[in-house]
């Protein structure tokens, strides 16, 4: 193969990459620029092929990125990652002599949500290697958006040690060491092993010292179990993958503060990696006696043997069905004979925003603390109507993307899986079934062999994943039918671009306005005479936070109905209910024709929000419930308004 050397890196997107590096790691940019003068790495081009980069070693061309091999190498590398389970059980990835471009980019894409708790460290003793690798691809966006750290240069050991100390990477649970692809050089095995052994030694030293801190703290508090909540630590997670949870958690934390609780926040953002035990370090530093979490138990704190010795009041609020948050990776210290979900939430005071979920937990021998509905986050915020959003009726919500778990599967097999999900979603929609059991749906309609094989191998899908995708498919069908029923009205639809794909050719497509930022939601709610709420079928007896927020702003909500919803908001108290898309259309037309009745209903709902649905009302309920359980020295369930619903299996028709 004849190569034409390309020494002018200006032909490649290096400038944009350097600019991105400068935002994240200015010192690295200096090293990369200095390496240009003595770079042993060359760029090359073959006629009719993509560019490549090679390293001259013993007068041989050892490729960093082999010419024309980008696509096949990316596919093969991803298959190796998935087959080796490297993307499912690790929370830190250390890339040694890896280069930056193709394989790093493939790894980043493979680690997309739901595999979201990860960090990457790229170790490159020779900056020139990193320089040439990053010349071939425009990586500026991934550099900004991924939790990657770069350690480059002869003093990489000192850099790595400082990085661990600064970022608490010594708290990681499971690290994966990945060498550059064997086709590329110089990736001799002994070089990789030398670096890996050094890195493991540094990690081991820091891990031991960290665990000693935990042990000392546990010993100091061994005989002082907290009797009440005094200083509460909570995770204020602002990362894009957890944006909704932050929007739910933060107002409640402010509610705790308003009733006198000392709140300490552990912050998360997009700019750095957060290993599993970092929360524990923050908990210790703040000398908290309690902690509070939404949806995901603090396994990173209390699942570790040392951490479990720390006396603390553990509070957890599920704002989704716990069935879909009940799978956790097993650690080496877990009891293999025990249910991993039960192990993770042992001794937690578990609150549910859907009281119907209590039966799922009781089957596992867990007694939840109580039913904790949502609250209004905007009732005390002055909000003006906005001409841009003004309309008779609006809906804010998205359609759910169903093909993400199957992107790495062969097209024919992925299509077979999605066809099965679509068929089951149609049944769930038609029969009004409620997850996770679907009234024997799987027994009546077993998955196809290809899907069963994926489930058996554990390739990113399991029965829980399929169950969730089926109910999301049913939700999509229902949402689409309801939106179509509103075509021709003064209606505005806010959500992602999937609406346009599914509504193409239908008159309702003209109502689509795109996504709206979270901080603009109150303006949309306030500017709509009627706000539609289309709650997911995971709910059995509860309201989502949309109803509380809209009613708190003094606007009417039309919501699809689940039996028991009237125990929170009675019909005519800021809300009215419907079941079918046809009923939704009828209700909209009725309330547009009767504005006085609409305004009276909305005003009555706001009064109830101010009376009992504020964040501090929920915070007070949590503290009172926990205190009762601590005093009783046994798990007990506190029903909100003394309401104990039955175990619903189907959606019931609305009130008349």
LOZA-666993 format. One record per residue (C-alpha): residue number from 1; residue in three letters; x, y, z. Coordinates in steps of 0.02 Angstrom, whole numbers. Example, Ala and Ser with C-alpha at 12.3 -4.5 7.8 and 13.67 -1.06 7.14 Angstrom:
<pts>
nr|rest|c1|c2|c3
1|ALA|615|-225|390;
2|SER|684|-53|357;
</pts>
This chain:
<pts>
nr|rest|c1|c2|c3
1|UNK|0|0|0;
2|UNK|77|165|-54;
3|UNK|52|308|70;
4|UNK|67|494|39;
5|UNK|127|575|202;
6|UNK|25|724|259;
7|UNK|124|832|377;
8|UNK|7|981|369;
9|UNK|-119|945|506;
10|UNK|-216|1100|452;
11|UNK|-303|988|326;
12|UNK|-388|899|470;
13|UNK|-507|958|609;
14|UNK|-368|979|737;
15|UNK|-410|1162|772;
16|UNK|-585|1123|834;
17|UNK|-518|981|942;
18|UNK|-384|1092|1018;
19|UNK|-516|1223|1057;
20|UNK|-622|1092|1146;
21|UNK|-470|1028|1242;
22|UNK|-428|1206|1294;
23|UNK|-598|1219|1380;
24|UNK|-575|1055|1472;
25|UNK|-387|1038|1498;
26|UNK|-277|1188|1449;
27|UNK|-117|1102|1505;
28|UNK|-148|960|1382;
29|UNK|-160|1082|1236;
30|UNK|14|1147|1277;
31|UNK|83|970|1276;
32|UNK|-1|928|1111;
33|UNK|63|1085|1026;
34|UNK|239|1057|1092;
35|UNK|238|879|1026;
36|UNK|214|936|847;
37|UNK|398|979|824;
38|UNK|466|808|873;
39|UNK|315|703|827;
40|UNK|360|524|777;
41|UNK|183|506|710;
42|UNK|136|539|528;
43|UNK|-27|564|438;
44|UNK|-53|476|273;
45|UNK|-177|466|133;
46|UNK|-210|334|1;
47|UNK|-302|378|-158;
48|UNK|-486|334|-140;
49|UNK|-471|294|45;
50|UNK|-498|385|209;
51|UNK|-345|461|294;
52|UNK|-245|367|423;
53|UNK|-110|397|552;
54|UNK|43|288|582;
55|UNK|190|279|700;
56|UNK|364|243|631;
57|UNK|437|107|740;
58|UNK|593|9|688;
59|UNK|563|74|511;
60|UNK|389|-3|512;
61|UNK|223|87|494;
62|UNK|124|44|651;
63|UNK|-49|112|623;
64|UNK|-145|219|746;
65|UNK|-292|228|627;
66|UNK|-277|113|480;
67|UNK|-325|184|312;
68|UNK|-499|137|255;
69|UNK|-533|27|407;
70|UNK|-632|150|514;
71|UNK|-807|77|494;
72|UNK|-761|-107|512;
73|UNK|-645|-74|659;
74|UNK|-780|24|749;
75|UNK|-907|-115|726;
76|UNK|-786|-251|783;
77|UNK|-730|-151|935;
78|UNK|-909|-125|992;
79|UNK|-947|-309|972;
80|UNK|-795|-351|1078;
81|UNK|-853|-231|1214;
82|UNK|-1028|-302|1220;
83|UNK|-974|-484|1209;
84|UNK|-851|-459|1352;
85|UNK|-984|-371|1458;
86|UNK|-860|-227|1476;
87|UNK|-996|-96|1463;
88|UNK|-1116|-167|1591;
89|UNK|-1015|-194|1750;
90|UNK|-883|-57|1753;
91|UNK|-893|122|1812;
92|UNK|-718|178|1761;
93|UNK|-627|146|1596;
94|UNK|-440|171|1584;
95|UNK|-378|177|1404;
96|UNK|-192|144|1387;
97|UNK|-101|192|1226;
98|UNK|-273|201|1152;
99|UNK|-267|353|1041;
100|UNK|-414|471|1045;
101|UNK|-514|458|886;
102|UNK|-606|307|824;
103|UNK|-605|186|969;
104|UNK|-630|316|1104;
105|UNK|-778|384|1005;
106|UNK|-848|208|986;
107|UNK|-832|179|1173;
108|UNK|-918|343|1213;
109|UNK|-1065|300|1099;
110|UNK|-1078|125|1172;
111|UNK|-1087|198|1347;
112|UNK|-1240|303|1305;
113|UNK|-1389|294|1424;
114|UNK|-1451|185|1506;
115|UNK|-1267|143|1536;
116|UNK|-1235|317|1605;
117|UNK|-1132|301|1766;
118|UNK|-959|297|1691;
119|UNK|-795|391|1675;
120|UNK|-648|375|1557;
121|UNK|-463|411|1583;
122|UNK|-353|412|1429;
123|UNK|-171|376|1475;
124|UNK|-47|424|1337;
125|UNK|137|435|1390;
126|UNK|178|513|1221;
127|UNK|71|669|1182;
128|UNK|113|655|998;
129|UNK|18|491|990;
130|UNK|-136|583|1054;
131|UNK|-103|729|937;
132|UNK|-104|626|777;
133|UNK|-251|519|830;
134|UNK|-357|674|861;
135|UNK|-311|751|693;
136|UNK|-420|634|593;
137|UNK|-592|664|669;
138|UNK|-692|813|730;
139|UNK|-713|764|912;
140|UNK|-753|934|985;
141|UNK|-931|891|1038;
142|UNK|-888|725|1125;
143|UNK|-739|809|1210;
144|UNK|-858|934|1289;
145|UNK|-999|814|1330;
146|UNK|-915|656|1398;
147|UNK|-837|620|1565;
148|UNK|-662|593|1496;
149|UNK|-497|645|1575;
150|UNK|-332|647|1479;
151|UNK|-165|608|1558;
152|UNK|-22|634|1433;
153|UNK|166|654|1444;
154|UNK|317|579|1529;
155|UNK|252|633|1700;
156|UNK|88|542|1676;
157|UNK|103|450|1843;
158|UNK|106|613|1940;
159|UNK|-40|678|1838;
160|UNK|-138|519|1866;
161|UNK|-110|522|2054;
162|UNK|-163|704|2065;
163|UNK|-317|668|1960;
164|UNK|-370|528|2075;
165|UNK|-344|634|2229;
166|UNK|-440|780|2155;
167|UNK|-584|683|2079;
168|UNK|-600|544|2209;
169|UNK|-577|414|2073;
170|UNK|-507|298|2207;
171|UNK|-688|269|2256;
172|UNK|-728|177|2095;
173|UNK|-801|4|2113;
174|UNK|-748|-84|1953;
175|UNK|-616|-23|1829;
176|UNK|-587|-89|1653;
177|UNK|-416|-73|1570;
178|UNK|-425|-64|1381;
179|UNK|-272|-63|1268;
180|UNK|-268|9|1093;
181|UNK|-324|-110|958;
182|UNK|-192|-244|923;
183|UNK|-186|-195|739;
184|UNK|-113|-30|789;
185|UNK|59|6|859;
186|UNK|164|22|954;
187|UNK|47|-67|1075;
188|UNK|166|-202|1131;
189|UNK|93|-307|1270;
190|UNK|232|-269|1393;
191|UNK|205|-81|1373;
192|UNK|22|-97|1412;
193|UNK|58|-209|1562;
194|UNK|185|-88|1636;
195|UNK|62|56|1629;
196|UNK|-83|-51|1691;
197|UNK|14|-116|1842;
198|UNK|66|60|1889;
199|UNK|-111|124|1875;
200|UNK|-180|-19|1979;
201|UNK|-51|13|2114;
202|UNK|-102|196|2125;
203|UNK|-287|150|2130;
204|UNK|-254|20|2265;
205|UNK|-160|142|2377;
206|UNK|-297|272|2363;
207|UNK|-435|145|2388;
208|UNK|-356|80|2549;
209|UNK|-333|255|2618;
210|UNK|-512|300|2574;
211|UNK|-584|144|2655;
212|UNK|-487|186|2813;
213|UNK|-573|354|2818;
214|UNK|-741|265|2804;
215|UNK|-694|140|2939;
216|UNK|-640|276|3060;
217|UNK|-800|373|3031;
218|UNK|-908|218|3054;
219|UNK|-820|178|3218;
220|UNK|-844|355|3282;
221|UNK|-1032|343|3257;
222|UNK|-1060|161|3297;
223|UNK|-1146|197|3463;
224|UNK|-1238|354|3406;
225|UNK|-1380|300|3290;
226|UNK|-1485|451|3241;
227|UNK|-1656|464|3321;
228|UNK|-1722|601|3208;
229|UNK|-1675|694|3049;
230|UNK|-1558|838|3090;
231|UNK|-1437|860|2946;
232|UNK|-1492|782|2783;
233|UNK|-1378|747|2635;
234|UNK|-1457|732|2461;
235|UNK|-1396|718|2284;
236|UNK|-1436|870|2176;
237|UNK|-1398|787|2009;
238|UNK|-1398|915|1868;
239|UNK|-1331|799|1732;
240|UNK|-1436|794|1574;
241|UNK|-1470|608|1598;
242|UNK|-1548|647|1768;
243|UNK|-1627|817|1730;
244|UNK|-1805|765|1771;
245|UNK|-1754|691|1938;
246|UNK|-1665|852|1984;
247|UNK|-1822|951|1943;
248|UNK|-1919|838|2060;
249|UNK|-1790|831|2200;
250|UNK|-1735|1012|2217;
251|UNK|-1905|1090|2261;
252|UNK|-1931|956|2394;
253|UNK|-1759|992|2469;
254|UNK|-1810|1175|2477;
255|UNK|-1969|1118|2565;
256|UNK|-1863|1027|2695;
257|UNK|-1763|1187|2721;
258|UNK|-1922|1289|2746;
259|UNK|-1973|1177|2892;
260|UNK|-1802|1190|2974;
261|UNK|-1700|1042|2911;
262|UNK|-1515|1071|2879;
263|UNK|-1492|1016|2697;
264|UNK|-1321|974|2621;
265|UNK|-1318|944|2434;
266|UNK|-1202|832|2336;
267|UNK|-1190|913|2165;
268|UNK|-1170|826|1999;
269|UNK|-1144|907|1830;
270|UNK|-1081|860|1657;
271|UNK|-901|915|1682;
272|UNK|-830|775|1788;
273|UNK|-842|591|1829;
274|UNK|-926|537|1991;
275|UNK|-878|365|2054;
276|UNK|-998|263|2159;
277|UNK|-920|305|2327;
278|UNK|-901|492|2301;
279|UNK|-1072|519|2381;
280|UNK|-1010|428|2536;
281|UNK|-859|542|2547;
282|UNK|-973|695|2537;
283|UNK|-1089|619|2666;
284|UNK|-943|597|2787;
285|UNK|-874|772|2754;
286|UNK|-1043|848|2795;
287|UNK|-1067|743|2953;
288|UNK|-1246|708|2901;
289|UNK|-1360|592|2998;
290|UNK|-1484|559|2857;
291|UNK|-1493|555|2669;
292|UNK|-1630|567|2539;
293|UNK|-1636|500|2362;
294|UNK|-1759|490|2217;
295|UNK|-1784|326|2122;
296|UNK|-1609|252|2145;
297|UNK|-1561|197|2321;
298|UNK|-1392|253|2383;
299|UNK|-1312|87|2343;
300|UNK|-1147|178|2321;
301|UNK|-1159|224|2505;
302|UNK|-1241|80|2594;
303|UNK|-1204|-72|2487;
304|UNK|-1019|-72|2530;
305|UNK|-978|-173|2689;
306|UNK|-886|-28|2770;
307|UNK|-1016|100|2723;
308|UNK|-1158|-9|2789;
309|UNK|-1085|10|2964;
310|UNK|-1123|197|2968;
311|UNK|-1283|233|3065;
312|UNK|-1397|341|2958;
313|UNK|-1580|371|2920;
314|UNK|-1604|318|2739;
315|UNK|-1751|390|2644;
316|UNK|-1797|346|2465;
317|UNK|-1940|411|2357;
318|UNK|-1992|313|2203;
319|UNK|-2067|431|2072;
320|UNK|-2075|289|1947;
321|UNK|-2128|108|1963;
322|UNK|-2001|20|2076;
323|UNK|-2013|-131|1962;
324|UNK|-1912|-34|1833;
325|UNK|-1782|21|1961;
326|UNK|-1758|-148|2043;
327|UNK|-1607|-212|1947;
328|UNK|-1435|-173|2016;
329|UNK|-1264|-247|1972;
330|UNK|-1204|-372|2100;
331|UNK|-1045|-332|2194;
332|UNK|-923|-462|2259;
333|UNK|-980|-432|2438;
334|UNK|-1165|-460|2399;
335|UNK|-1251|-616|2466;
336|UNK|-1286|-720|2308;
337|UNK|-1432|-807|2393;
338|UNK|-1528|-645|2424;
339|UNK|-1630|-539|2306;
340|UNK|-1515|-396|2253;
341|UNK|-1658|-270|2258;
342|UNK|-1701|-317|2437;
343|UNK|-1518|-302|2486;
344|UNK|-1503|-128|2412;
345|UNK|-1652|-52|2502;
346|UNK|-1638|-142|2668;
347|UNK|-1676|-20|2810;
348|UNK|-1731|117|2690;
349|UNK|-1888|216|2727;
350|UNK|-1966|191|2557;
351|UNK|-2097|316|2495;
352|UNK|-2207|287|2341;
353|UNK|-2291|415|2231;
354|UNK|-2409|279|2169;
355|UNK|-2486|186|2317;
356|UNK|-2531|42|2202;
357|UNK|-2345|-3|2195;
358|UNK|-2355|-60|2376;
359|UNK|-2408|-234|2322;
360|UNK|-2251|-260|2217;
361|UNK|-2145|-222|2371;
362|UNK|-2249|-325|2491;
363|UNK|-2220|-477|2381;
364|UNK|-2034|-454|2414;
365|UNK|-2060|-437|2601;
366|UNK|-2033|-248|2602;
367|UNK|-2152|-133|2696;
368|UNK|-2144|41|2619;
369|UNK|-2154|193|2731;
370|UNK|-2300|277|2645;
371|UNK|-2381|358|2495;
372|UNK|-2298|523|2449;
373|UNK|-2388|616|2307;
374|UNK|-2305|750|2203;
375|UNK|-2326|935|2242;
376|UNK|-2335|1102|2155;
377|UNK|-2165|1179|2117;
378|UNK|-2229|1341|2038;
379|UNK|-2372|1399|2150;
380|UNK|-2268|1538|2231;
381|UNK|-2181|1597|2071;
382|UNK|-2250|1750|1980;
383|UNK|-2285|1690|1803;
384|UNK|-2352|1797|1661;
385|UNK|-2437|1735|1504;
386|UNK|-2326|1731|1350;
387|UNK|-2395|1776|1177;
388|UNK|-2281|1645|1099;
389|UNK|-2368|1505|1196;
390|UNK|-2545|1575|1206;
391|UNK|-2679|1451|1146;
392|UNK|-2842|1368|1195;
393|UNK|-2766|1198|1235;
394|UNK|-2589|1130|1249;
395|UNK|-2496|970|1289;
396|UNK|-2314|955|1341;
397|UNK|-2238|783|1326;
398|UNK|-2136|670|1216;
399|UNK|-2156|507|1124;
400|UNK|-2041|371|1186;
401|UNK|-1900|303|1078;
402|UNK|-1909|113|1079;
403|UNK|-1763|55|971;
404|UNK|-1616|111|1082;
405|UNK|-1583|-60|1162;
406|UNK|-1573|-142|990;
407|UNK|-1457|-22|897;
408|UNK|-1311|-143|907;
409|UNK|-1411|-294|850;
410|UNK|-1419|-359|670;
411|UNK|-1560|-269|577;
412|UNK|-1667|-424|549;
413|UNK|-1659|-473|732;
414|UNK|-1690|-296|794;
415|UNK|-1843|-285|680;
416|UNK|-1912|-449|748;
417|UNK|-1894|-385|927;
418|UNK|-1976|-217|888;
419|UNK|-2119|-304|795;
420|UNK|-2154|-409|949;
421|UNK|-2153|-255|1060;
422|UNK|-2272|-166|941;
423|UNK|-2394|-313|942;
424|UNK|-2391|-323|1131;
425|UNK|-2408|-134|1146;
426|UNK|-2566|-141|1041;
427|UNK|-2640|-274|1157;
428|UNK|-2594|-175|1313;
429|UNK|-2672|-18|1237;
430|UNK|-2830|-106|1182;
431|UNK|-2859|-204|1344;
432|UNK|-2807|-66|1465;
433|UNK|-2674|-175|1548;
434|UNK|-2558|-104|1680;
435|UNK|-2373|-153|1699;
436|UNK|-2274|-244|1756;
437|UNK|-2383|-400|1752;
438|UNK|-2499|-357|1607;
439|UNK|-2623|-489|1664;
440|UNK|-2521|-636|1597;
441|UNK|-2473|-552|1433;
442|UNK|-2307|-643|1414;
443|UNK|-2385|-811|1453;
444|UNK|-2519|-783|1322;
445|UNK|-2395|-715|1194;
446|UNK|-2218|-784|1224;
447|UNK|-2074|-682|1151;
448|UNK|-2000|-744|986;
449|UNK|-1846|-857|996;
450|UNK|-1727|-719|942;
451|UNK|-1783|-608|1085;
452|UNK|-1777|-751|1210;
453|UNK|-1598|-783|1155;
454|UNK|-1550|-601|1185;
455|UNK|-1631|-608|1356;
456|UNK|-1538|-769|1398;
457|UNK|-1371|-693|1348;
458|UNK|-1407|-531|1441;
459|UNK|-1369|-421|1290;
460|UNK|-1439|-255|1351;
461|UNK|-1616|-326|1358;
462|UNK|-1708|-430|1487;
463|UNK|-1888|-461|1538;
464|UNK|-1892|-296|1632;
465|UNK|-1829|-200|1481;
466|UNK|-1956|-282|1365;
467|UNK|-2097|-251|1488;
468|UNK|-2051|-67|1498;
469|UNK|-2039|-50|1309;
470|UNK|-2211|-129|1289;
471|UNK|-2296|-7|1405;
472|UNK|-2203|138|1321;
473|UNK|-2268|77|1153;
474|UNK|-2445|76|1224;
475|UNK|-2417|251|1291;
476|UNK|-2358|310|1120;
477|UNK|-2515|242|1038;
478|UNK|-2629|325|1165;
479|UNK|-2537|492|1157;
480|UNK|-2543|494|967;
481|UNK|-2730|458|964;
482|UNK|-2765|595|1092;
483|UNK|-2661|723|999;
484|UNK|-2745|678|835;
485|UNK|-2914|704|917;
486|UNK|-2867|886|952;
487|UNK|-2827|928|770;
488|UNK|-2915|1083|705;
489|UNK|-2926|1168|876;
490|UNK|-2815|1310|936;
491|UNK|-2695|1177|1000;
492|UNK|-2507|1180|1031;
493|UNK|-2402|1024|1053;
494|UNK|-2231|1036|1136;
495|UNK|-2110|889|1128;
496|UNK|-1969|805|1035;
497|UNK|-1953|777|848;
498|UNK|-2029|602|857;
499|UNK|-2199|686|852;
500|UNK|-2163|749|678;
501|UNK|-2108|577|621;
502|UNK|-2267|493|685;
503|UNK|-2391|631|639;
504|UNK|-2325|658|463;
505|UNK|-2471|687|345;
506|UNK|-2598|711|487;
507|UNK|-2675|883|518;
508|UNK|-2617|875|700;
509|UNK|-2436|889|641;
510|UNK|-2463|1076|616;
511|UNK|-2485|1095|805;
512|UNK|-2307|1037|845;
513|UNK|-2198|1175|919;
514|UNK|-2039|1079|963;
515|UNK|-1967|1059|1137;
516|UNK|-1985|1190|1273;
517|UNK|-1850|1219|1407;
518|UNK|-1896|1171|1585;
519|UNK|-1883|1350|1646;
520|UNK|-2015|1399|1518;
521|UNK|-2142|1267|1570;
522|UNK|-2235|1383|1690;
523|UNK|-2262|1508|1548;
524|UNK|-2335|1373|1436;
525|UNK|-2451|1311|1574;
526|UNK|-2508|1488|1616;
527|UNK|-2534|1538|1433;
528|UNK|-2651|1391|1395;
529|UNK|-2834|1400|1441;
530|UNK|-2836|1210|1455;
531|UNK|-2685|1098|1486;
532|UNK|-2694|914|1438;
533|UNK|-2607|783|1546;
534|UNK|-2573|612|1468;
535|UNK|-2502|508|1610;
536|UNK|-2407|347|1575;
537|UNK|-2485|177|1605;
538|UNK|-2357|137|1739;
539|UNK|-2472|240|1851;
540|UNK|-2614|147|1931;
541|UNK|-2682|266|2061;
542|UNK|-2574|423|2055;
543|UNK|-2543|592|1974;
544|UNK|-2380|646|1893;
545|UNK|-2303|814|1939;
546|UNK|-2380|900|1786;
547|UNK|-2554|903|1864;
548|UNK|-2491|982|2026;
549|UNK|-2390|1115|1935;
550|UNK|-2529|1165|1816;
551|UNK|-2663|1172|1950;
552|UNK|-2544|1271|2061;
553|UNK|-2535|1404|1926;
554|UNK|-2725|1421|1923;
555|UNK|-2757|1331|1759;
556|UNK|-2874|1187|1717;
557|UNK|-2806|1012|1685;
558|UNK|-2890|879|1580;
559|UNK|-2808|714|1628;
560|UNK|-2828|535|1574;
561|UNK|-2900|435|1717;
562|UNK|-2835|296|1829;
563|UNK|-2945|230|1967;
564|UNK|-2902|317|2130;
565|UNK|-2843|483|2056;
566|UNK|-2991|572|2133;
567|UNK|-2920|536|2307;
568|UNK|-2794|676|2271;
569|UNK|-2895|791|2157;
570|UNK|-3083|770|2152;
571|UNK|-3168|801|1986;
572|UNK|-3200|988|1974;
573|UNK|-3057|1031|2092;
574|UNK|-2937|1103|1963;
575|UNK|-2956|949|1854;
576|UNK|-3075|845|1750;
577|UNK|-3046|669|1685;
578|UNK|-3069|577|1521;
579|UNK|-3033|403|1458;
580|UNK|-3043|397|1268;
581|UNK|-2975|522|1140;
582|UNK|-3156|557|1092;
583|UNK|-3197|603|1272;
584|UNK|-3046|718|1276;
585|UNK|-3111|813|1125;
586|UNK|-3284|827|1203;
587|UNK|-3215|894|1367;
588|UNK|-3105|1023|1280;
589|UNK|-3251|1089|1177;
590|UNK|-3362|1095|1332;
591|UNK|-3241|1196|1439;
592|UNK|-3201|1315|1296;
593|UNK|-3388|1347|1279;
594|UNK|-3408|1371|1469;
595|UNK|-3267|1488|1523;
596|UNK|-3345|1534|1692;
597|UNK|-3357|1352|1745;
598|UNK|-3178|1326|1685;
599|UNK|-3111|1471|1789;
600|UNK|-3208|1421|1945;
601|UNK|-3139|1244|1932;
602|UNK|-2960|1310|1909;
603|UNK|-2974|1430|2056;
604|UNK|-3040|1293|2169;
605|UNK|-2890|1185|2123;
606|UNK|-2763|1321|2163;
607|UNK|-2842|1341|2335;
608|UNK|-2815|1156|2371;
609|UNK|-2633|1170|2312;
610|UNK|-2598|1311|2434;
611|UNK|-2684|1216|2573;
612|UNK|-2598|1046|2563;
613|UNK|-2492|1015|2407;
614|UNK|-2336|1121|2433;
615|UNK|-2160|1047|2445;
616|UNK|-2151|1086|2632;
617|UNK|-2313|988|2656;
618|UNK|-2230|835|2581;
619|UNK|-2069|863|2679;
620|UNK|-2169|872|2840;
621|UNK|-2259|709|2796;
622|UNK|-2091|623|2765;
623|UNK|-2018|676|2933;
624|UNK|-2175|631|3029;
625|UNK|-2185|460|2947;
626|UNK|-2002|420|2979;
627|UNK|-2019|474|3160;
628|UNK|-2166|356|3185;
629|UNK|-2066|211|3112;
630|UNK|-1914|250|3219;
631|UNK|-2021|260|3375;
632|UNK|-2108|96|3336;
633|UNK|-1942|6|3302;
634|UNK|-2027|-89|3160;
635|UNK|-2079|-55|2980;
636|UNK|-2255|15|2963;
637|UNK|-2351|94|2819;
638|UNK|-2433|265|2834;
639|UNK|-2574|290|2710;
640|UNK|-2600|466|2645;
641|UNK|-2778|520|2689;
642|UNK|-2801|342|2756;
643|UNK|-2817|279|2579;
644|UNK|-2764|100|2539;
645|UNK|-2803|56|2357;
646|UNK|-2821|-120|2293;
647|UNK|-2698|-204|2175;
648|UNK|-2761|-137|2008;
649|UNK|-2722|-237|1851;
650|UNK|-2822|-140|1721;
651|UNK|-2863|41|1684;
652|UNK|-3038|84|1742;
653|UNK|-3158|204|1653;
654|UNK|-3166|385|1715;
655|UNK|-3291|460|1833;
656|UNK|-3449|531|1753;
</pts>
